[in-house]
């Protein structure tokens, strides 16, 4: 208790003398990050929906795969489920590129040159993320097709929210970007 009180005390000879020792003691467990009080506001919502093709040839409706894990994280604020990170991490892999490659692709586009194809490591990363999301989606849809799923298709969405400055503007609309991935055989996902 004394250590935390000393860390929050105004500048004094005692704080100058013991400040480093107090910081060393408190840092691993009690470090204060002011981002808790002033975080960067959300600018987009990301998630996945998926559908299944049944062994009898019918296709299910899209199922919101992200919603359940997001709800679990939001209902327990002190000890949230980390399951939502499974989805967000893979969406991040699919939607974020290397800055240098992104600039190079943009410059080629501006110069009206042929588009630079994905590099081998980008293709592998994308395939791994799609496969994981498809496997996760199949596991989250146990009632689809009465459990007889032959293929799974994942759709990723990124919903760009209106900027904070336009929060009171009734005309401000969000934009949704959607990316459909190829169907994946369910036998490969098991």
Buried (B, 14 or more C-beta within 10 A) or exposed (E): EEBEEBBEEEEEEEBEEBBEEBBEBBEEEEEEEEEEEEEEEEEBBBBBBBBBBBBEEEBBEBBEBBEBBBEBBEEEEEEEBEEBEBBBEBBEBBBEBEEEEEEEBEEEEEEEEEEEEBEEEBEEBBEEBBBBBBBBBBEBBEEBBEEEBBBBBBBBBBBEBBEEEEEEEEEEEEEEEEEEBEBBEBEEBE
